[in-house]
Every structure is written in C-alpha cells, then in structure tokens.
C-alpha cells in the first residue's frame, strides 16, 4: 500500500513543484493569465493529494453509519448525477433500470452513495482504453428479502480467480493505486448487514452487486 500511496501523492506533488518554480518567472513577466492558470493547477493537484489522504483515513477510521429509513434509489441517483459529466466526457453510455416499487430500507444514504460512486468510477476507469462501446448499467431490484443495486460495465471484467481478492485491503491490479477503494466499499456494505460481490456482466465485463437486507416490510417508496 505504501508504494501506491507514495505514487499517488508523488505525481501531483511534482506538478505543484513545477508550477511553483514557474510562478517566479511568470511574476517577473507580469503574465497574469498564466499565473492564474498555474494557481488553478496547483489547487487541482492539492485536491488530488487531499483525496488520497481522505481515502486512507476513511479506510483506517470508517465513518459510523447514520441509519435512516429511506428508499435506495435516491442515493443511487445522486451518485449517477455526480458522475454524469465525467461519464459523458469519456463517451460512456449509461443505462438505468430502477424498480419503482421498492420497500424502504435502513441505510446511511451518504455512505451508500459513496459506494455506488466508487463502483461507477471503477467501471469508467476499467473502460478508459476500450475500443468498443462503453456501457455502464445501474439497476435496482427487490427479491422479497433484500434490495439489490447492480453496477455492470462492458469493460474487460474481473477474472474469476481474482473475484475474491479484489475486496482484500491494499490489493490492486492498477499501477499506483492504494487498493483500498473496494475494501472500503465492502466494509460499508457489511456495516449495513449486507454483501458486495462481483461476477461477469452480460457483456463479459464486471458486474458488482450490493445487497441490503430488508428486515421489516414497510410502506413502499418509488
């Protein structure tokens, strides 16, 4: 993990140093436009470092869930909304199939949103070099015992031999990654009494399924 964290921090830190070195010359030249551009890039690089630190802290000290009884479609839609611009820019087609008649469940909406957003981002990352159509499909359903949220993609998929390992802390196949994203997602889902699994999608890509038990039948919410 240390190597992954160092790599993720080193790159933006190097960028900050480069832009800081250039600022002196730009100041002497009085080029306000380029100064402003450099400051924005320094800010963006700083945000990347902060994001890495936050992920590590979230894993070492995960937030206590603040459970409320609500519908699961809402945090799923929020996650899709947050990723919409990124997905559009990367040419990914999004398909949704939300069951309109799901029972309320006891969840922390922000943490569930975090899990779905992570799964969407992972799917997008897996398809970045794909030469065929890029698709992410998000579905919700209810089987009488648990509510499921499924995030599928048309990427290269996860080999069957690695499907259990991807949830191990610090395990990653991506260069320079900390390998804590899916571990954190699994921990959050388990804190909800649920499960997170991976299988092959209908496009032979990856399909992650989050299941949250519904212990009491309650009023339906669309």
N, C-alpha and C positions, 0 to 999 in steps of 0.2 A: 504493500500500500504506500509506503514512504516514497518509493520511486515514482509512483503515479501522482501523488500529491506534489512532489517536487517538480515533475514535468508540467503539471497543470498550472503551477504558480510561476515557474521559470519563464515560460513564454510571454505572458502578459507583463511580467516584471522587466524582461529585456526590452519590450516595447516601450514601457514607461521610461527606462533609462535613455533609450534612443531619442524619444521626443523631448525629454528634459535637456539633453545635450543640444538638440537643435533649437530650443527656445531662445538660448542666449544669442545665437546668430540672427534669428528672426527678430528679436527685440532690437538689435543694432540696426537691422534693415528697416525697422518700422512696419513690417508686414503684418498688420493686424488680422487679416483674414486667415493667414496661415498659422498665426499664433492661436487664434480661436479654434482652428481645426485640430491643432496639436493638443490643446487643452481638452477638447472633447474626446480625443482618442485616449488620452491619459485617464480620463474619467471612466471610459468604457473598459480599459484594461484593469483599472482598480476594482470595478464592479465584478469582473471575472474572478479576480483573486478573492474578493469577499464571498462570491458564490461557492468557491471551493471550500473555504473555511466553514461556511454555513453548513454545507453538506456533511463535512466531517463532524462538526458539532452536533448536528441533528442525529447522526448515527450514534455518537457516543452518549448523547443525552437526549433521547427522543422525547418529543412533547407528549404530555399526558392527554389522551383524548378527552374532548369535551363533548360528551354524547348528547344528542337531541334526537327526537323522533321526527323524521322528515323523509321526503322522497329522495331516492338515489339519483334520479335523472338530473336534478338541479346541479349538483357538483360536477357531474359528467359534462353537462352543457357548458358550465363555467370553464372547465379545462379545455374544451374544444374552442371556446371563444378566445381564450388566452393564446392558443397556439394557431389560430386561424391565419394570421398574417404570415407566419413562418411557413406554414403548410402551403399556402398559395404561392409564395415566392419560390419554393423548392419544387413546384409542379406536382404536388401530391393531391390526388383526388380523394375527398373524404366522403364516405358513405355512412349513414346512421340508420339505426333501426331500434328506436326506443319503445319498449312496451308502455302503452299509455295507462295501464291499469295495475300498477304495482302497489303492494302494501307499503305502508310506512315502515321504516326500519330505524334502529338505534345506531346512529353513526356520528362521527365528527366530520361535518361537510368539508371543512378546510383540509383535513388530512386525506380524505378520500379524493378530493380534487388534486392534491399533491401527487397521489399515487397514479391517477389517470394521466395527469400531465407528464409524469415521468415515463409512463408506458408509451404515450404518443411521441414524445421526444426521442425515445429509444428507437421506435419504429422508423421515424423520419431519418435518424442517423444511419440506421441499417440500410436504408434505400438510397443514400446520397449518391452512390456511383452506379445505380441501377440503370440499365439501358432499355428496360421495358416499362410498361405503365406502372406508375407508383400509386398504390392504393392503401388507404387506411380505413378500416371499417370498425365502427364502435356500436355495440349492441347491448341492450339491457333486457333481462327476462326474469321470470319467476317460475319455479317448478313446484310450488306448494310448500317447500321447506326453506329455500334460500333464494336470495336475489343474486343474479349474476351480471357482471359487467365484463364484456369481452372486447379486447382491442386486438384486431387482426391486421396483418400487412402482407404485401406481395413481395417482400424482400427475400433475402437468401435463407431465412429461417434459422432455427437453432437445432444443431444435430442432436439426435435422440440421446446420445451418450453424455451430452453436456446439459441436458434439461434440468437436472437436479443441481448441478454445480453453479448455474447462473445465479442462484439465490444465496450462495455462500458469501460471507463477508470477505471483501477485498479480492474476490475472484473476478477477473475480467479478461476478455479477449481483445479489447481495444487498447491500442498503444496510448500510454499516458493517462489512462483512466484510473480513478481511485477504486473502482469496483465496489462501491457501497450503495449505488442507487437502488438496485433490485433488492438488496438485503434490507434496506430501509423500508422499501415498499412492502416486503413480506412481513416485516415486524409490525408495521402499521395495521395491515390487514389482520394479522394474528391477534393484535390488541382488540380488534373488533369481534373476535371469536370466529373469524373467517379463514379463508385459504386463498393462496395465489399460486396458479400453476401455468405451465407453458406446454403447448402442443403445436402441431403443424396446422397452418391455416389452409383454406381451400385453394389458395394459390401456391401452396408449398412454402409459404413464408412462416412467420411466427404468429402464434395466437396465445395471448395471455388472458387468463380468465380469473377474475376476482369474484369470490363467493362470500356473501354476508348472510348469516342465518337470520330468519325471521321467527322469533320465539313466540310471538303473540300475533294472532290475526287482528288487524285493526282496520280503521277506515281506509279506503283506497284513496290514492292521490295520483293524479296524472302528471 
